[in-house]
Amino acid sequence: MTIGGGQKLELGASWRGDLMVVAGTFFYSWYTLNSKVLLSRYSPLQFTTWTMTFGSIALLLFSTSALIRQDWAAVGMIGWGGLAYSSALAIVLGYYIWINGVKKLGAGRTAIYNNLTPVFAMITGWLALGEGVSLLQLAGAALIVTGLYTARTAKAKPSGQQLIIPQKSLS
């Protein structure tokens, strides 16, 4: 949960929800790490198409009863527009960009950019919804950007080089 909306932070209020967040994070990490292997055989567009297709089939299997109960006449143009926007931009384009990053940069280097999500959420909430931004949120955003900068600019030590720790003389 992002702190700043004036609501109190509660963990454990819904153990099912907490479990779903942890499981979702685990499976998204697994997906990212294992996608590199499939990207040696498929283009990012093919990979995204297949994952979206299989994901949609799985989603339909779990949501069929809710889809049947849905009052489709009550869904207005804003609802359908939101669905189209979410499908085309937030999901398909987002995953396509993500998979391109995994293919070109590797899973580890791409994954660090995922930490920018709350920063962009804070900025979007401020610009589009007029939400306030607290000092704590700004500090968190600065910490995230600093961490990302550090991770991207740190020099890796050459492979095979060992860290040498000087030993105190016993004499």
Secondary structure, 3 states (H helix, E strand, C coil): CCCCCCCCCCCCCCHHHHHHHHHHHHHHHHHHHHHHHHHCCCCHHHHHHHHHHHHHHHHHHHHHHHHHHCCHHHCCHHHHHHHHHHHHHHHHHHHHHHHHHHHHHCHHHHHHHHHHHHHHHHHHHHHHHCCCCCHHHHHHHHHHHHHHHHHHHCCCCCCCCCCCCCCCCCC
